[in-house]
Amino acid sequence: MVAPFRGQAQEPGKNEALLFAYFKGNGDGLHLAASTDGLNWSPLKNDSLFLKPQVSQDKLLRDPCIIKGPDNLFHMVWTVSWNAKGIGYANSLDLIHWSEQQYIPVMEHEAGARNSWAPEITYDKKQKVYLIYWATTITGLYPETQSKEENSYNHRMYYTTTADFKKFSPTKLLYEPGFNVIDATIVPNQSQYLMFLKDETREPPQKNIRIATSKNLVGPYMAAGPPITGKYWAEGPTALKLGINWIVYFDKYTEGKMGAVTSPDLKKWTDISGKINFPAGVRHGTVFKVTRQELEKLK
């Protein structure tokens, strides 16, 4: 259920600020925007690049996902190409100076894999490893949801784990919801995990954001719930809790702008797309918290 917005967004803590990592165009590189209220976002360094992509044949940086690990490093993964079987990775202490970029061949072992889209990272505190997950179409799998539209893509979510970004566990299936799914992002919530995902079904069109839950980070995840977004096409969800409210940002990619919904209970969702202000040209990205001191160094 999506209701009209009549309230105010919650602000982060006194020593906290919000950052949004994003790309522009077809994948020019890493941009950052900052906010202190979750609604109004300002580009940093005049919207110039914080990292220019160097890995893969296409050298793209799309769909950046950044988290801060227990090692105090910012870890980032991204889409390197429309059709590569791997993803990009780099880390940084300050979001300014970055490690050497790394190509992680997450699907190179799979002959029928067509792509590796929109990777994300979630840290598993129990296992002390990072879960890296992304969407891939493997030719011939899941024919019951196959469509000839949109290049016949038919994605499912896959994952690997790592403790050090040097050694990686064998790739496994993370989520098969019974439909074409991309852009999953997982956030812990008390004793469970919330997977915000895009239902990529083309016939008939869905193109909305839904939620699946699990008691374990690697699943099994329950059936996805009803759409939390409205009657428009949305992708690239990124979520966090501000005060008592959850807020989910997403890319209204057919309209060339960002959207957002908010909820106090993960059940009744309020559309606040008309209340948010992002820099022009922002595409699929991730929101994360930093200290005010960390933000000041980025200006």
N, C-alpha and C positions, 0 to 999 in steps of 0.2 A: 504494500500500500504506500503510495507516495502522496503526501499532502502539501499544500502551499506553505511557504515559510512566513512566520510571523514573529520570530524571536531573534536572538543574537547568538553568535558563535561563542563558545568558550575560549578563553585565552590560555596559552601555555603558562607554565610556572614563571615566577619572577625572574629566575636566572636562565630561563629557557627561551629559545627562539625556534622557529620552524624553517627548514630549508626544503626546497623542491628542486630535485635534479631532473633535467629534461633535455630534449634535443630539438632541433628545428630542421625544417626541410626534409631531406631524405635520410638524414643522419650525419649532420655536420660535426658533432662532438658534444662534449658535456657543457651544459649551461646550468647555472644555479640562480634561484630566486629566493628571497627571504620574506618572512611574515612574522608579525607578533600577535596577530589575532586570528589567523587561519582563513581570513577572507581576502585581505588585500596583500598582494604579492609584488615585490619590487625586484627587478633583475639586478644581479651583482656584477660589478666590473663592466658596466654599460652593456650587459648582455653578451660579453665576449666569451671565448672558450676557456674553460678550466682544464680541458684535456682534448687533444686532437687525436682521433683514432689512427692506429698504425698497423693493426693486425688484420689478417685475412686478405684475400685478393681484392675485395670491394672496399675495404677500409672504411666501413661505416660505424657509427656509434648511435644506435637507436635504443629506445626503451631502457635507459640507464636505471639500475637499482643500486642504491647505496645503503649500507647499514654500518653501524659502529659496533665492532666486536669487543669481547672482553679483553682483548690485547690493546685496546685504545686505538686501533687502526680503523680507518674507514675502508671498507671492502666494497668494490663495485664490480658488477657484471653487466654485460650489455649484448645486444644483437649486433653481430658484425656484418651480416649480409642477409639478403632475402632468401638465399638458398644454401648457405653453408651448413655443415654438419658439426659445427662447434660454436663457441661463444667467446666473448672477450672478458678479461679480468685484469684489474689493477688495484693497488691499495695506496693509501696515503695517511700520513699523520695529521695533515692540516687541510686537505682538499685542494691544496695549491701545488705541492710537490708530489709527484706520483711515481710509483715504482715502474719498472719496465713492464710494458703491456704483454699479456700472456694469452695465447689461444688455447682454450680447453676443448679437446676433440670429443665432446660428450656423445655424439652420435656417429662418429666415423666408423664404428664397428658394424653399423646397420646399413646394408647395401641399399635397402629401399627407402631410407630416410631422405626427405626432401628439404628439410630446413631445421633450424633451432631458434625459435622465436621467443622474445621477451623473457629472458632468464631473470630469476629473482633469488634472493638469499634470505633465509631465516635461520637464526642461531638456535640450536637445540641445547638448552642448558643442562638437561639430564645426561645426554650422551657426550656433551662437550665437542660437538662437531657442527659444521655449517651444512645446512641443506640447500643445495642449488637445484632449481627446478625450472622447467621451460616447456614450451609446446612444440611438438613435432608431428608432421604427417609422415606415416610410413605406408608406402604404396601397397594397396591390397588389403590392409587391415580395416576392420570395422565397416564392411560393405553395406551394412544395414543403415548407416548414416551417410553414405557417400552421395555427393551431389556433383553434377557436372558444372555447376556455377563456380565462379571465383577460383579458377584453375584447379578445380577438383580437390582442394585442400580438405583434410578431414583429420583434425588434430586431436591428440590426447596429451596429457601432462606426464612428463618423465622427470626423474631426479637422480642425482648422485650426492654423496656426502664427502666431506673432507675436513680434516683438522688443521691443515697447514697450507692448503692450496697448491700442494706439490703432488700428493698422492690422493687419488680419488677412488671411491668405491665403484663397482660396476653399475652402469646405468640400469634403472628399473622403472617400471610403470608406477606412477604416483596416483593418477586419477582417471578413471574411465566412467564418465557420468551417463553414458548412453546417448551423448550428442557431441558434436564438434565443439571443442572447448579450447580456449586460449587465454593468455593474460592472467593466470592465477597469481594471487599474492596471499601469503599466509601470515596471520597475526595471532599471537597468543591472547587468550581471554580467560582469566581465572584457570579453571581446570580443563579447558578445552582449547582447540585451535579453530580459527575462523579462516576459511578459504574464500576470498572474494574472487570471482571468476567471470569471464565473458562467455555467454552462450553464443557461439558463432554460427548457429544454425541459419542456413540461407533459405531453405524451402520447407515451410513458410518462414519468413524472416523473424528471427528473435533479436539478435544483436543487442542484448541487454546484460546487466550485471546481476549476478545471483550469489548466494552464500551456501557453502557446504561446511559441515562441522565434523570434527574428529576429536577423540580423546588423546590421540597420539599424533605427533607431527607428521610422520610418514603414512598415516592412515591406519585403517580404512576410513575414508570420508563418506558421510551419509549422502543421500540423494540431495541434489541442489534444491534450494527453496525457490519461492516465486521471485520474479524480478523486483529489484529495489530501485531501478531507474524507470524513467517515464517512457512515453511513446516517441522516442528518438533513438538513434543508433549510438551506442556508447562502448568504449573499450578502454583498456589500460587502467583498471582501478588501482588505487593506492589508498590505504586506510590507516587511521590512528584514532586514539581516544583523547579528546580534549575535555578536561573536567569530567562531567557526567555524560557527555555526548560523544558518540562516534561520528566521524565525518569521513566520507569516501569521495575522493576526487576521481575524475575520469575524463577521458578525451572524447569530446563530441566531434569525432573526426569528420563527419560529413558536413558539419557546420563550421569547422575551422576554429573551434573555441573549446574551453574547458567547462566542465559541469561538476556539480557536487550535490550530494544528499547527506542528511544528518539524521541521527536517531539516538534516543536515550536507552533503548531497549533491544535494538537489532530487529525489531518487528515492524514498528510503524516508522516509515521513512518520510522525511520532509525534504522537498527539492529546494536547494538554495543556490541553484545555478545563476539566478539573477542577482545574487548578492556578492559573488566572488569577482575579483579582478586580478587577472594574470597578465604577464607581458604578452605582447602580440606574437603569434607564431608558436606558442608553447605546444609541444606534443608529448605523448605518453611518457610519464616519469614517475618518480617516487617521492613521497614526503617523509621526512625524518627530523628528529629533534637534535639540536645542538645547544651548547651553552652560549650565553650572550658574549662571552669572551671569544669563543671560537668564531662567532659571527663577525665580530669587530675586525678580526684579522682578514676576513674575506672581502671587506669593503674597499 
